[in-house]
């Protein structure tokens, strides 16, 4: 199982980004052989960014396709997850959204993340970062 970060999903969906081809290709490869996971943070961030580039109906369609995928497992986020995220944010000096992703991953025993954000996720020693741009 590998966690899908917002930036890879966004890059894979917007052709104007130079990262588009590499992120799309790697995402497609991973979906063939691995189950992906994500949480509500990724959906919220993706919708926000996609609506800056697409009509809201188009962004909604792309996210609904993601939500309905049988290859994606959605991880619940509760107040205990958020408490852990606050601690990680403070101790590792990462944005709270990224810390919430890490806390969610930890709760569910997921150690791999598909992201281009090596800077922040690399601060968490137990997370293995897979960057599709390399």
C-alpha positions as CSV (number, residue, x, y, z in Angstrom):
1,X,0.0,0.0,0.0
2,X,1.2,3.5,-0.9
3,X,-0.2,6.8,0.1
4,X,-1.0,9.2,-2.8
5,X,-0.1,12.8,-2.0
6,X,-2.0,15.8,-3.5
7,X,0.8,17.1,-5.7
8,X,1.1,13.9,-7.7
9,X,-2.6,13.7,-8.3
10,X,-2.8,17.4,-9.3
11,X,0.3,17.1,-11.6
12,X,-1.2,14.0,-13.2
13,X,-4.4,15.9,-13.9
14,X,-3.1,19.2,-15.3
15,X,-1.3,19.0,-18.6
16,X,0.2,22.6,-18.2
17,X,2.5,21.4,-15.4
18,X,5.9,20.2,-16.5
19,X,5.6,17.3,-14.0
20,X,2.4,16.1,-15.7
21,X,3.8,13.3,-17.9
22,X,6.1,11.7,-15.2
23,X,3.4,11.9,-12.5
24,X,0.7,10.5,-14.7
25,X,2.9,7.6,-15.9
26,X,4.0,6.7,-12.4
27,X,0.5,6.9,-11.0
28,X,-0.8,4.7,-13.7
29,X,2.0,2.2,-13.1
30,X,1.4,2.1,-9.4
31,X,-2.4,1.6,-9.8
32,X,-1.8,-1.6,-11.7
33,X,0.2,-3.3,-9.0
34,X,-0.5,-1.5,-5.7
35,X,-3.5,-0.3,-3.8
36,X,-3.3,3.4,-3.0
37,X,-4.5,5.1,0.1
38,X,-5.4,8.7,0.9
39,X,-7.4,10.8,3.3
40,X,-9.8,13.7,3.2
41,X,-6.9,16.2,3.2
42,X,-5.7,15.0,-0.2
43,X,-9.3,15.4,-1.6
44,X,-9.7,18.9,-0.2
45,X,-6.3,20.1,-1.3
46,X,-6.8,18.6,-4.8
47,X,-10.2,20.1,-5.3
48,X,-8.9,23.5,-4.2
49,X,-6.0,23.4,-6.7
50,X,-7.9,21.9,-9.6
51,X,-10.7,24.5,-9.3
52,X,-8.0,27.2,-9.9
53,X,-7.3,25.6,-13.3
54,X,-10.5,23.9,-14.3
55,X,-14.2,24.5,-14.1
56,X,-15.6,23.3,-10.8
57,X,-17.7,20.6,-12.6
58,X,-14.5,19.2,-14.2
59,X,-12.6,19.2,-10.9
60,X,-15.6,17.5,-9.3
61,X,-15.7,14.8,-12.0
62,X,-12.0,14.0,-11.6
63,X,-12.3,13.7,-7.9
64,X,-15.4,11.6,-8.0
65,X,-13.6,9.2,-10.3
66,X,-10.8,9.0,-7.7
67,X,-13.3,8.6,-4.9
68,X,-15.1,5.8,-6.8
69,X,-12.0,3.9,-7.7
70,X,-11.8,0.4,-6.3
71,X,-7.9,0.7,-6.1
72,X,-8.0,3.4,-3.4
73,X,-8.5,3.0,0.3
74,X,-9.7,6.0,2.2
75,X,-8.2,6.5,5.7
76,X,-10.4,8.0,8.4
77,X,-9.1,11.1,10.2
78,X,-10.3,11.7,13.8
79,X,-9.4,13.9,16.7
80,X,-6.6,11.5,17.8
81,X,-5.1,11.6,14.3
82,X,-5.2,15.4,14.5
83,X,-3.5,15.4,17.9
84,X,-0.7,13.3,16.5
85,X,-0.5,15.7,13.5
86,X,-0.2,18.7,15.7
87,X,2.7,17.0,17.6
88,X,4.4,16.0,14.3
89,X,3.9,19.5,12.9
90,X,5.6,21.0,16.0
91,X,8.4,18.5,16.4
92,X,9.3,18.1,12.7
93,X,8.4,21.6,11.5
94,X,6.1,20.5,8.7
95,X,2.7,22.0,7.6
96,X,-0.2,20.6,9.6
97,X,-1.8,19.2,6.4
98,X,1.4,17.2,5.7
99,X,1.6,16.2,9.3
100,X,-2.0,15.0,9.2
101,X,-1.1,12.8,6.2
102,X,1.8,11.4,8.2
103,X,-0.3,10.7,11.3
104,X,-2.9,9.0,9.2
105,X,-0.3,6.9,7.5
106,X,1.2,5.9,10.8
107,X,-2.2,4.9,12.3
108,X,-2.8,2.5,9.3
109,X,0.8,1.1,9.1
110,X,1.5,2.7,5.7
111,X,5.2,3.6,5.3
112,X,5.4,4.6,1.6
113,X,4.2,7.9,0.0
114,X,4.1,8.9,-3.7
115,X,4.9,12.6,-3.6
116,X,7.2,15.2,-5.1
117,X,7.5,16.8,-1.6
118,X,10.7,15.1,-0.4
119,X,11.6,18.2,1.7
120,X,8.7,17.8,4.2
121,X,8.0,14.0,4.1
122,X,11.7,13.3,4.2
123,X,11.7,14.7,7.8
124,X,9.7,11.7,9.0
125,X,12.2,8.9,9.5
126,X,9.8,6.0,9.0
127,X,8.3,7.3,5.7
128,X,9.8,6.1,2.5
129,X,9.3,8.8,-0.1
130,X,8.8,7.8,-3.8
131,X,9.2,10.8,-6.0
132,X,7.9,10.1,-9.6
133,X,10.2,12.9,-10.9
134,X,13.3,10.8,-10.2
